[in-house]
Amino acid sequence: MIKADFIVNADSQIISFQITGHADSGPYGSDIVCAAVSAVSIGTINSLQKLAGFEPEVEADNLNGGLLTCQVPATVTGQALATAQILLQNLQLTLEDITQQYGQYIQVQTKRK
């Protein structure tokens, strides 16, 4: 199962996310849940770089897969932070939408820091 955890601060801003696990909803190379989660999460990280204009702190297990973490640096403020929030909220909503149809393969949680 894929687990996506979003960490929010006292101002309800998403400051990080971590995605772990494997969906195992189909054979390797044909797992549509894994493909969807990978596409939207990597797309969000790319958008943070290109649209919000900062380098998020990213950790990934490129060898085995099954791990992706992304943190907004504490130095990000103003318009960059506002843009980041839109992008991160979009990721969270998209993953929650995926759970509507494929809930047996993915779980999304929000945790307060």
Backbone as XML, in Angstrom:
<?xml version="1.0"?>
<chain id="A" units="angstrom">
  <residue number="1" name="MET">
    <atom name="N" x="0.835" y="-1.182" z="0.000"/>
    <atom name="CA" x="0.000" y="0.000" z="0.000"/>
    <atom name="C" x="0.878" y="1.244" z="0.000"/>
  </residue>
  <residue number="2" name="ILE">
    <atom name="N" x="0.448" y="2.254" z="-0.730"/>
    <atom name="CA" x="1.119" y="3.553" z="-0.721"/>
    <atom name="C" x="0.519" y="4.374" z="0.411"/>
  </residue>
  <residue number="3" name="LYS">
    <atom name="N" x="1.392" y="5.022" z="1.184"/>
    <atom name="CA" x="0.952" y="5.929" z="2.244"/>
    <atom name="C" x="1.525" y="7.305" z="1.951"/>
  </residue>
  <residue number="4" name="ALA">
    <atom name="N" x="0.641" y="8.288" z="1.896"/>
    <atom name="CA" x="1.050" y="9.673" z="1.674"/>
    <atom name="C" x="0.707" y="10.465" z="2.926"/>
  </residue>
  <residue number="5" name="ASP">
    <atom name="N" x="1.729" y="11.010" z="3.565"/>
    <atom name="CA" x="1.547" y="11.803" z="4.779"/>
    <atom name="C" x="1.917" y="13.246" z="4.483"/>
  </residue>
  <residue number="6" name="PHE">
    <atom name="N" x="0.985" y="14.153" z="4.768"/>
    <atom name="CA" x="1.218" y="15.583" z="4.614"/>
    <atom name="C" x="1.348" y="16.192" z="6.001"/>
  </residue>
  <residue number="7" name="ILE">
    <atom name="N" x="2.409" y="16.968" z="6.209"/>
    <atom name="CA" x="2.656" y="17.608" z="7.491"/>
    <atom name="C" x="2.298" y="19.081" z="7.349"/>
  </residue>
  <residue number="8" name="VAL">
    <atom name="N" x="1.428" y="19.559" z="8.260"/>
    <atom name="CA" x="1.028" y="20.965" z="8.253"/>
    <atom name="C" x="1.514" y="21.637" z="9.530"/>
  </residue>
  <residue number="9" name="ASN">
    <atom name="N" x="1.795" y="22.938" z="9.427"/>
    <atom name="CA" x="2.247" y="23.694" z="10.588"/>
    <atom name="C" x="1.058" y="24.311" z="11.326"/>
  </residue>
  <residue number="10" name="ALA">
    <atom name="N" x="1.338" y="25.142" z="12.313"/>
    <atom name="CA" x="0.287" y="25.759" z="13.125"/>
    <atom name="C" x="-0.622" y="26.668" z="12.306"/>
  </residue>
  <residue number="11" name="ASP">
    <atom name="N" x="-0.125" y="27.152" z="11.162"/>
    <atom name="CA" x="-0.924" y="28.004" z="10.275"/>
    <atom name="C" x="-1.662" y="27.200" z="9.213"/>
  </residue>
  <residue number="12" name="SER">
    <atom name="N" x="-1.686" y="25.877" z="9.373"/>
    <atom name="CA" x="-2.331" y="24.948" z="8.433"/>
    <atom name="C" x="-1.697" y="24.965" z="7.049"/>
  </residue>
  <residue number="13" name="GLN">
    <atom name="N" x="-0.431" y="25.340" z="6.975"/>
    <atom name="CA" x="0.305" y="25.301" z="5.715"/>
    <atom name="C" x="1.013" y="23.952" z="5.605"/>
  </residue>
  <residue number="14" name="ILE">
    <atom name="N" x="0.949" y="23.363" z="4.428"/>
    <atom name="CA" x="1.677" y="22.111" z="4.199"/>
    <atom name="C" x="3.160" y="22.447" z="4.113"/>
  </residue>
  <residue number="15" name="ILE">
    <atom name="N" x="3.944" y="21.841" z="5.004"/>
    <atom name="CA" x="5.381" y="22.116" z="5.009"/>
    <atom name="C" x="6.191" y="20.943" z="4.464"/>
  </residue>
  <residue number="16" name="SER">
    <atom name="N" x="5.567" y="19.765" z="4.392"/>
    <atom name="CA" x="6.271" y="18.619" z="3.817"/>
    <atom name="C" x="5.285" y="17.509" z="3.490"/>
  </residue>
  <residue number="17" name="PHE">
    <atom name="N" x="5.763" y="16.584" z="2.670"/>
    <atom name="CA" x="5.012" y="15.349" z="2.448"/>
    <atom name="C" x="5.988" y="14.200" z="2.319"/>
  </residue>
  <residue number="18" name="GLN">
    <atom name="N" x="5.495" y="13.025" z="2.643"/>
    <atom name="CA" x="6.273" y="11.798" z="2.479"/>
    <atom name="C" x="5.357" y="10.752" z="1.872"/>
  </residue>
  <residue number="19" name="ILE">
    <atom name="N" x="5.831" y="10.119" z="0.820"/>
    <atom name="CA" x="5.092" y="9.042" z="0.167"/>
    <atom name="C" x="5.948" y="7.787" z="0.268"/>
  </residue>
  <residue number="20" name="THR">
    <atom name="N" x="5.363" y="6.734" z="0.831"/>
    <atom name="CA" x="6.100" y="5.485" z="1.018"/>
    <atom name="C" x="5.273" y="4.312" z="0.510"/>
  </residue>
  <residue number="21" name="GLY">
    <atom name="N" x="5.957" y="3.218" z="0.247"/>
    <atom name="CA" x="5.288" y="1.974" z="-0.104"/>
    <atom name="C" x="5.097" y="1.781" z="-1.593"/>
  </residue>
  <residue number="22" name="HIS">
    <atom name="N" x="4.437" y="0.688" z="-1.894"/>
    <atom name="CA" x="4.134" y="0.299" z="-3.272"/>
    <atom name="C" x="2.654" y="-0.062" z="-3.360"/>
  </residue>
  <residue number="23" name="ALA">
    <atom name="N" x="2.012" y="0.318" z="-4.446"/>
    <atom name="CA" x="0.584" y="0.039" z="-4.606"/>
    <atom name="C" x="0.328" y="-1.443" z="-4.848"/>
  </residue>
  <residue number="24" name="ASP">
    <atom name="N" x="1.146" y="-2.062" z="-5.675"/>
    <atom name="CA" x="0.941" y="-3.463" z="-6.054"/>
    <atom name="C" x="-0.461" y="-3.707" z="-6.605"/>
  </residue>
  <residue number="25" name="SER">
    <atom name="N" x="-0.960" y="-2.726" z="-7.380"/>
    <atom name="CA" x="-2.292" y="-2.888" z="-7.968"/>
    <atom name="C" x="-2.242" y="-3.586" z="-9.322"/>
  </residue>
  <residue number="26" name="GLY">
    <atom name="N" x="-1.042" y="-3.866" z="-9.793"/>
    <atom name="CA" x="-0.878" y="-4.553" z="-11.069"/>
    <atom name="C" x="0.564" y="-4.967" z="-11.234"/>
  </residue>
  <residue number="27" name="PRO">
    <atom name="N" x="0.867" y="-5.687" z="-12.305"/>
    <atom name="CA" x="2.243" y="-6.121" z="-12.545"/>
    <atom name="C" x="3.174" y="-4.922" z="-12.725"/>
  </residue>
  <residue number="28" name="TYR">
    <atom name="N" x="4.452" y="-5.129" z="-12.417"/>
    <atom name="CA" x="5.449" y="-4.082" z="-12.605"/>
    <atom name="C" x="5.353" y="-3.552" z="-14.035"/>
  </residue>
  <residue number="29" name="GLY">
    <atom name="N" x="5.303" y="-2.233" z="-14.150"/>
    <atom name="CA" x="5.182" y="-1.606" z="-15.457"/>
    <atom name="C" x="3.751" y="-1.375" z="-15.896"/>
  </residue>
  <residue number="30" name="SER">
    <atom name="N" x="2.787" y="-1.981" z="-15.180"/>
    <atom name="CA" x="1.368" y="-1.827" z="-15.519"/>
    <atom name="C" x="0.540" y="-1.369" z="-14.328"/>
  </residue>
  <residue number="31" name="ASP">
    <atom name="N" x="1.199" y="-0.917" z="-13.279"/>
    <atom name="CA" x="0.522" y="-0.513" z="-12.045"/>
    <atom name="C" x="0.052" y="0.933" z="-12.192"/>
  </residue>
  <residue number="32" name="ILE">
    <atom name="N" x="-1.236" y="1.125" z="-12.513"/>
    <atom name="CA" x="-1.732" y="2.476" z="-12.794"/>
    <atom name="C" x="-1.781" y="3.356" z="-11.552"/>
  </residue>
  <residue number="33" name="VAL">
    <atom name="N" x="-1.964" y="2.771" z="-10.377"/>
    <atom name="CA" x="-1.979" y="3.575" z="-9.152"/>
    <atom name="C" x="-0.578" y="4.120" z="-8.891"/>
  </residue>
  <residue number="34" name="CYS">
    <atom name="N" x="0.408" y="3.263" z="-9.000"/>
    <atom name="CA" x="1.797" y="3.688" z="-8.825"/>
    <atom name="C" x="2.155" y="4.764" z="-9.848"/>
  </residue>
  <residue number="35" name="ALA">
    <atom name="N" x="1.767" y="4.551" z="-11.077"/>
    <atom name="CA" x="2.072" y="5.513" z="-12.136"/>
    <atom name="C" x="1.426" y="6.865" z="-11.855"/>
  </residue>
  <residue number="36" name="ALA">
    <atom name="N" x="0.178" y="6.856" z="-11.410"/>
    <atom name="CA" x="-0.525" y="8.102" z="-11.117"/>
    <atom name="C" x="0.135" y="8.846" z="-9.962"/>
  </residue>
  <residue number="37" name="VAL">
    <atom name="N" x="0.428" y="8.129" z="-8.886"/>
    <atom name="CA" x="1.046" y="8.755" z="-7.713"/>
    <atom name="C" x="2.426" y="9.298" z="-8.073"/>
  </residue>
  <residue number="38" name="SER">
    <atom name="N" x="3.192" y="8.529" z="-8.814"/>
    <atom name="CA" x="4.523" y="8.979" z="-9.234"/>
    <atom name="C" x="4.430" y="10.232" z="-10.093"/>
  </residue>
  <residue number="39" name="ALA">
    <atom name="N" x="3.527" y="10.232" z="-11.043"/>
    <atom name="CA" x="3.403" y="11.366" z="-11.962"/>
    <atom name="C" x="3.026" y="12.646" z="-11.232"/>
  </residue>
  <residue number="40" name="VAL">
    <atom name="N" x="2.026" y="12.582" z="-10.365"/>
    <atom name="CA" x="1.585" y="13.816" z="-9.708"/>
    <atom name="C" x="2.579" y="14.286" z="-8.653"/>
  </residue>
  <residue number="41" name="SER">
    <atom name="N" x="3.253" y="13.361" z="-7.979"/>
    <atom name="CA" x="4.207" y="13.785" z="-6.947"/>
    <atom name="C" x="5.474" y="14.376" z="-7.568"/>
  </residue>
  <residue number="42" name="ILE">
    <atom name="N" x="6.009" y="13.735" z="-8.591"/>
    <atom name="CA" x="7.188" y="14.284" z="-9.269"/>
    <atom name="C" x="6.825" y="15.588" z="-9.976"/>
  </residue>
  <residue number="43" name="GLY">
    <atom name="N" x="5.639" y="15.642" z="-10.562"/>
    <atom name="CA" x="5.180" y="16.880" z="-11.187"/>
    <atom name="C" x="5.084" y="18.025" z="-10.198"/>
  </residue>
  <residue number="44" name="THR">
    <atom name="N" x="4.659" y="17.732" z="-8.977"/>
    <atom name="CA" x="4.576" y="18.765" z="-7.943"/>
    <atom name="C" x="5.967" y="19.270" z="-7.576"/>
  </residue>
  <residue number="45" name="ILE">
    <atom name="N" x="6.905" y="18.369" z="-7.404"/>
    <atom name="CA" x="8.273" y="18.791" z="-7.078"/>
    <atom name="C" x="8.852" y="19.643" z="-8.202"/>
  </residue>
  <residue number="46" name="ASN">
    <atom name="N" x="8.651" y="19.229" z="-9.441"/>
    <atom name="CA" x="9.120" y="20.029" z="-10.577"/>
    <atom name="C" x="8.456" y="21.400" z="-10.593"/>
  </residue>
  <residue number="47" name="SER">
    <atom name="N" x="7.174" y="21.457" z="-10.263"/>
    <atom name="CA" x="6.450" y="22.728" z="-10.243"/>
    <atom name="C" x="6.920" y="23.631" z="-9.114"/>
  </residue>
  <residue number="48" name="LEU">
    <atom name="N" x="7.263" y="23.051" z="-7.971"/>
    <atom name="CA" x="7.824" y="23.862" z="-6.887"/>
    <atom name="C" x="9.104" y="24.545" z="-7.361"/>
  </residue>
  <residue number="49" name="GLN">
    <atom name="N" x="9.911" y="23.827" z="-8.102"/>
    <atom name="CA" x="11.157" y="24.394" z="-8.616"/>
    <atom name="C" x="10.882" y="25.472" z="-9.662"/>
  </residue>
  <residue number="50" name="LYS">
    <atom name="N" x="10.055" y="25.156" z="-10.632"/>
    <atom name="CA" x="9.852" y="26.048" z="-11.783"/>
    <atom name="C" x="8.879" y="27.193" z="-11.505"/>
  </residue>
  <residue number="51" name="LEU">
    <atom name="N" x="7.774" y="26.909" z="-10.816"/>
    <atom name="CA" x="6.729" y="27.915" z="-10.630"/>
    <atom name="C" x="6.855" y="28.686" z="-9.324"/>
  </residue>
  <residue number="52" name="ALA">
    <atom name="N" x="7.226" y="27.990" z="-8.244"/>
    <atom name="CA" x="7.389" y="28.678" z="-6.960"/>
    <atom name="C" x="8.792" y="29.265" z="-6.835"/>
  </residue>
  <residue number="53" name="GLY">
    <atom name="N" x="9.734" y="28.736" z="-7.616"/>
    <atom name="CA" x="11.052" y="29.337" z="-7.693"/>
    <atom name="C" x="12.018" y="28.998" z="-6.573"/>
  </residue>
  <residue number="54" name="PHE">
    <atom name="N" x="11.878" y="27.815" z="-5.990"/>
    <atom name="CA" x="12.840" y="27.400" z="-4.966"/>
    <atom name="C" x="13.112" y="25.911" z="-5.093"/>
  </residue>
  <residue number="55" name="GLU">
    <atom name="N" x="14.202" y="25.491" z="-4.479"/>
    <atom name="CA" x="14.579" y="24.078" z="-4.460"/>
    <atom name="C" x="14.029" y="23.431" z="-3.196"/>
  </residue>
  <residue number="56" name="PRO">
    <atom name="N" x="13.039" y="22.574" z="-3.317"/>
    <atom name="CA" x="12.575" y="21.859" z="-2.129"/>
    <atom name="C" x="13.631" y="20.845" z="-1.693"/>
  </residue>
  <residue number="57" name="GLU">
    <atom name="N" x="13.585" y="20.498" z="-0.417"/>
    <atom name="CA" x="14.482" y="19.465" z="0.101"/>
    <atom name="C" x="13.834" y="18.120" z="-0.209"/>
  </residue>
  <residue number="58" name="VAL">
    <atom name="N" x="14.469" y="17.346" z="-1.078"/>
    <atom name="CA" x="13.875" y="16.109" z="-1.590"/>
    <atom name="C" x="14.774" y="14.923" z="-1.263"/>
  </residue>
  <residue number="59" name="GLU">
    <atom name="N" x="14.135" y="13.839" z="-0.860"/>
    <atom name="CA" x="14.832" y="12.570" z="-0.668"/>
    <atom name="C" x="14.025" y="11.508" z="-1.399"/>
  </residue>
  <residue number="60" name="ALA">
    <atom name="N" x="14.714" y="10.671" z="-2.154"/>
    <atom name="CA" x="14.034" y="9.604" z="-2.891"/>
    <atom name="C" x="14.914" y="8.365" z="-2.918"/>
  </residue>
  <residue number="61" name="ASP">
    <atom name="N" x="14.267" y="7.217" z="-2.910"/>
    <atom name="CA" x="14.977" y="5.953" z="-3.097"/>
    <atom name="C" x="14.867" y="5.611" z="-4.576"/>
  </residue>
  <residue number="62" name="ASN">
    <atom name="N" x="15.838" y="6.077" z="-5.344"/>
    <atom name="CA" x="15.805" y="5.867" z="-6.790"/>
    <atom name="C" x="16.106" y="4.433" z="-7.191"/>
  </residue>
  <residue number="63" name="LEU">
    <atom name="N" x="16.718" y="3.668" z="-6.308"/>
    <atom name="CA" x="17.073" y="2.290" z="-6.623"/>
    <atom name="C" x="15.877" y="1.356" z="-6.473"/>
  </residue>
  <residue number="64" name="ASN">
    <atom name="N" x="15.224" y="1.401" z="-5.319"/>
    <atom name="CA" x="14.114" y="0.485" z="-5.032"/>
    <atom name="C" x="12.740" y="1.135" z="-5.152"/>
  </residue>
  <residue number="65" name="GLY">
    <atom name="N" x="12.692" y="2.451" z="-5.219"/>
    <atom name="CA" x="11.409" y="3.146" z="-5.209"/>
    <atom name="C" x="10.775" y="3.044" z="-3.840"/>
  </residue>
  <residue number="66" name="GLY">
    <atom name="N" x="9.561" y="3.501" z="-3.736"/>
    <atom name="CA" x="8.830" y="3.341" z="-2.489"/>
    <atom name="C" x="9.118" y="4.390" z="-1.439"/>
  </residue>
  <residue number="67" name="LEU">
    <atom name="N" x="9.867" y="5.455" z="-1.784"/>
    <atom name="CA" x="10.124" y="6.534" z="-0.834"/>
    <atom name="C" x="10.327" y="7.836" z="-1.584"/>
  </residue>
  <residue number="68" name="LEU">
    <atom name="N" x="9.551" y="8.844" z="-1.197"/>
    <atom name="CA" x="9.736" y="10.196" z="-1.705"/>
    <atom name="C" x="9.338" y="11.154" z="-0.601"/>
  </residue>
  <residue number="69" name="THR">
    <atom name="N" x="10.270" y="12.007" z="-0.191"/>
    <atom name="CA" x="9.951" y="13.048" z="0.779"/>
    <atom name="C" x="10.269" y="14.393" z="0.156"/>
  </residue>
  <residue number="70" name="CYS">
    <atom name="N" x="9.503" y="15.387" z="0.551"/>
    <atom name="CA" x="9.692" y="16.741" z="0.040"/>
    <atom name="C" x="9.372" y="17.710" z="1.165"/>
  </residue>
  <residue number="71" name="GLN">
    <atom name="N" x="10.302" y="18.618" z="1.424"/>
    <atom name="CA" x="10.113" y="19.609" z="2.482"/>
    <atom name="C" x="10.302" y="20.997" z="1.908"/>
  </residue>
  <residue number="72" name="VAL">
    <atom name="N" x="9.427" y="21.921" z="2.324"/>
    <atom name="CA" x="9.574" y="23.323" z="1.962"/>
    <atom name="C" x="10.586" y="23.925" z="2.940"/>
  </residue>
  <residue number="73" name="PRO">
    <atom name="N" x="11.689" y="24.487" z="2.451"/>
    <atom name="CA" x="12.658" y="25.089" z="3.366"/>
    <atom name="C" x="12.023" y="26.216" z="4.184"/>
  </residue>
  <residue number="74" name="ALA">
    <atom name="N" x="12.459" y="26.364" z="5.420"/>
    <atom name="CA" x="11.904" y="27.389" z="6.313"/>
    <atom name="C" x="12.156" y="28.799" z="5.795"/>
  </residue>
  <residue number="75" name="THR">
    <atom name="N" x="13.106" y="28.955" z="4.895"/>
    <atom name="CA" x="13.432" y="30.276" z="4.352"/>
    <atom name="C" x="12.452" y="30.731" z="3.269"/>
  </residue>
  <residue number="76" name="VAL">
    <atom name="N" x="11.570" y="29.852" z="2.833"/>
    <atom name="CA" x="10.611" y="30.199" z="1.775"/>
    <atom name="C" x="9.459" y="30.991" z="2.391"/>
  </residue>
  <residue number="77" name="THR">
    <atom name="N" x="9.213" y="32.185" z="1.856"/>
    <atom name="CA" x="8.163" y="33.068" z="2.373"/>
    <atom name="C" x="7.464" y="33.760" z="1.207"/>
  </residue>
  <residue number="78" name="GLY">
    <atom name="N" x="6.509" y="34.599" z="1.540"/>
    <atom name="CA" x="5.864" y="35.462" z="0.559"/>
    <atom name="C" x="5.176" y="34.717" z="-0.564"/>
  </residue>
  <residue number="79" name="GLN">
    <atom name="N" x="5.345" y="35.244" z="-1.779"/>
    <atom name="CA" x="4.678" y="34.682" z="-2.949"/>
    <atom name="C" x="5.128" y="33.257" z="-3.232"/>
  </residue>
  <residue number="80" name="ALA">
    <atom name="N" x="6.401" y="32.960" z="-2.992"/>
    <atom name="CA" x="6.895" y="31.597" z="-3.219"/>
    <atom name="C" x="6.170" y="30.615" z="-2.312"/>
  </residue>
  <residue number="81" name="LEU">
    <atom name="N" x="5.946" y="31.002" z="-1.057"/>
    <atom name="CA" x="5.234" y="30.128" z="-0.124"/>
    <atom name="C" x="3.769" y="29.986" z="-0.528"/>
  </residue>
  <residue number="82" name="ALA">
    <atom name="N" x="3.154" y="31.087" z="-0.961"/>
    <atom name="CA" x="1.757" y="31.032" z="-1.399"/>
    <atom name="C" x="1.607" y="30.107" z="-2.611"/>
  </residue>
  <residue number="83" name="THR">
    <atom name="N" x="2.522" y="30.209" z="-3.555"/>
    <atom name="CA" x="2.492" y="29.332" z="-4.728"/>
    <atom name="C" x="2.708" y="27.884" z="-4.318"/>
  </residue>
  <residue number="84" name="ALA">
    <atom name="N" x="3.646" y="27.668" z="-3.401"/>
    <atom name="CA" x="3.913" y="26.310" z="-2.912"/>
    <atom name="C" x="2.668" y="25.705" z="-2.282"/>
  </residue>
  <residue number="85" name="GLN">
    <atom name="N" x="1.916" y="26.502" z="-1.540"/>
    <atom name="CA" x="0.718" y="25.982" z="-0.887"/>
    <atom name="C" x="-0.322" y="25.530" z="-1.907"/>
  </residue>
  <residue number="86" name="ILE">
    <atom name="N" x="-0.493" y="26.296" z="-2.959"/>
    <atom name="CA" x="-1.439" y="25.901" z="-4.008"/>
    <atom name="C" x="-1.001" y="24.575" z="-4.635"/>
  </residue>
  <residue number="87" name="LEU">
    <atom name="N" x="0.274" y="24.461" z="-4.940"/>
    <atom name="CA" x="0.786" y="23.237" z="-5.569"/>
    <atom name="C" x="0.673" y="22.036" z="-4.637"/>
  </residue>
  <residue number="88" name="LEU">
    <atom name="N" x="1.020" y="22.214" z="-3.370"/>
    <atom name="CA" x="0.971" y="21.107" z="-2.411"/>
    <atom name="C" x="-0.466" y="20.708" z="-2.082"/>
  </residue>
  <residue number="89" name="GLN">
    <atom name="N" x="-1.360" y="21.693" z="-1.987"/>
    <atom name="CA" x="-2.775" y="21.369" z="-1.764"/>
    <atom name="C" x="-3.348" y="20.628" z="-2.965"/>
  </residue>
  <residue number="90" name="ASN">
    <atom name="N" x="-2.924" y="21.021" z="-4.161"/>
    <atom name="CA" x="-3.366" y="20.317" z="-5.365"/>
    <atom name="C" x="-2.902" y="18.864" z="-5.342"/>
  </residue>
  <residue number="91" name="LEU">
    <atom name="N" x="-1.659" y="18.628" z="-4.943"/>
    <atom name="CA" x="-1.159" y="17.261" z="-4.829"/>
    <atom name="C" x="-2.000" y="16.474" z="-3.834"/>
  </residue>
  <residue number="92" name="GLN">
    <atom name="N" x="-2.255" y="17.061" z="-2.681"/>
    <atom name="CA" x="-3.033" y="16.363" z="-1.661"/>
    <atom name="C" x="-4.437" y="16.032" z="-2.170"/>
  </residue>
  <residue number="93" name="LEU">
    <atom name="N" x="-5.089" y="16.983" z="-2.798"/>
    <atom name="CA" x="-6.433" y="16.745" z="-3.335"/>
    <atom name="C" x="-6.424" y="15.675" z="-4.425"/>
  </residue>
  <residue number="94" name="THR">
    <atom name="N" x="-5.416" y="15.699" z="-5.277"/>
    <atom name="CA" x="-5.321" y="14.702" z="-6.342"/>
    <atom name="C" x="-5.139" y="13.306" z="-5.766"/>
  </residue>
  <residue number="95" name="LEU">
    <atom name="N" x="-4.265" y="13.172" z="-4.769"/>
    <atom name="CA" x="-4.064" y="11.865" z="-4.142"/>
    <atom name="C" x="-5.334" y="11.407" z="-3.421"/>
  </residue>
  <residue number="96" name="GLU">
    <atom name="N" x="-6.041" y="12.342" z="-2.781"/>
    <atom name="CA" x="-7.313" y="11.983" z="-2.140"/>
    <atom name="C" x="-8.332" y="11.522" z="-3.177"/>
  </residue>
  <residue number="97" name="ASP">
    <atom name="N" x="-8.326" y="12.150" z="-4.348"/>
    <atom name="CA" x="-9.218" y="11.703" z="-5.427"/>
    <atom name="C" x="-8.875" y="10.284" z="-5.875"/>
  </residue>
  <residue number="98" name="ILE">
    <atom name="N" x="-7.591" y="9.974" z="-5.949"/>
    <atom name="CA" x="-7.174" y="8.619" z="-6.330"/>
    <atom name="C" x="-7.691" y="7.605" z="-5.310"/>
  </residue>
  <residue number="99" name="THR">
    <atom name="N" x="-7.703" y="7.975" z="-4.031"/>
    <atom name="CA" x="-8.189" y="7.043" z="-2.998"/>
    <atom name="C" x="-9.677" y="6.748" z="-3.157"/>
  </residue>
  <residue number="100" name="GLN">
    <atom name="N" x="-10.419" y="7.642" z="-3.790"/>
    <atom name="CA" x="-11.852" y="7.408" z="-3.979"/>
    <atom name="C" x="-12.108" y="6.145" z="-4.800"/>
  </residue>
  <residue number="101" name="GLN">
    <atom name="N" x="-11.252" y="5.889" z="-5.768"/>
    <atom name="CA" x="-11.438" y="4.716" z="-6.617"/>
    <atom name="C" x="-10.495" y="3.569" z="-6.265"/>
  </residue>
  <residue number="102" name="TYR">
    <atom name="N" x="-9.351" y="3.907" z="-5.688"/>
    <atom name="CA" x="-8.323" y="2.886" z="-5.437"/>
    <atom name="C" x="-7.884" y="2.878" z="-3.975"/>
  </residue>
  <residue number="103" name="GLY">
    <atom name="N" x="-8.831" y="3.056" z="-3.074"/>
    <atom name="CA" x="-8.535" y="3.153" z="-1.650"/>
    <atom name="C" x="-7.843" y="1.946" z="-1.053"/>
  </residue>
  <residue number="104" name="GLN">
    <atom name="N" x="-7.971" y="0.802" z="-1.678"/>
    <atom name="CA" x="-7.292" y="-0.388" z="-1.155"/>
    <atom name="C" x="-5.791" y="-0.346" z="-1.437"/>
  </residue>
  <residue number="105" name="TYR">
    <atom name="N" x="-5.341" y="0.612" z="-2.269"/>
    <atom name="CA" x="-3.935" y="0.693" z="-2.646"/>
    <atom name="C" x="-3.228" y="1.948" z="-2.144"/>
  </residue>
  <residue number="106" name="ILE">
    <atom name="N" x="-3.979" y="2.941" z="-1.662"/>
    <atom name="CA" x="-3.376" y="4.207" z="-1.250"/>
    <atom name="C" x="-4.138" y="4.799" z="-0.072"/>
  </residue>
  <residue number="107" name="GLN">
    <atom name="N" x="-3.382" y="5.385" z="0.839"/>
    <atom name="CA" x="-3.942" y="6.041" z="2.020"/>
    <atom name="C" x="-3.294" y="7.420" z="2.132"/>
  </residue>
  <residue number="108" name="VAL">
    <atom name="N" x="-4.102" y="8.449" z="2.380"/>
    <atom name="CA" x="-3.604" y="9.819" z="2.513"/>
    <atom name="C" x="-3.973" y="10.327" z="3.899"/>
  </residue>
  <residue number="109" name="GLN">
    <atom name="N" x="-2.979" y="10.905" z="4.589"/>
    <atom name="CA" x="-3.203" y="11.443" z="5.930"/>
    <atom name="C" x="-2.599" y="12.837" z="6.039"/>
  </residue>
  <residue number="110" name="THR">
    <atom name="N" x="-3.176" y="13.636" z="6.926"/>
    <atom name="CA" x="-2.613" y="14.932" z="7.280"/>
    <atom name="C" x="-2.243" y="14.884" z="8.749"/>
  </residue>
  <residue number="111" name="LYS">
    <atom name="N" x="-1.036" y="15.345" z="9.045"/>
    <atom name="CA" x="-0.552" y="15.355" z="10.427"/>
    <atom name="C" x="-0.097" y="16.762" z="10.775"/>
  </residue>
  <residue number="112" name="ARG">
    <atom name="N" x="-0.364" y="17.166" z="11.998"/>
    <atom name="CA" x="0.080" y="18.482" z="12.475"/>
    <atom name="C" x="1.461" y="18.365" z="13.084"/>
  </residue>
  <residue number="113" name="LYS">
    <atom name="N" x="2.269" y="19.374" z="12.820"/>
    <atom name="CA" x="3.614" y="19.390" z="13.397"/>
    <atom name="C" x="3.576" y="20.041" z="14.757"/>
  </residue>
</chain>
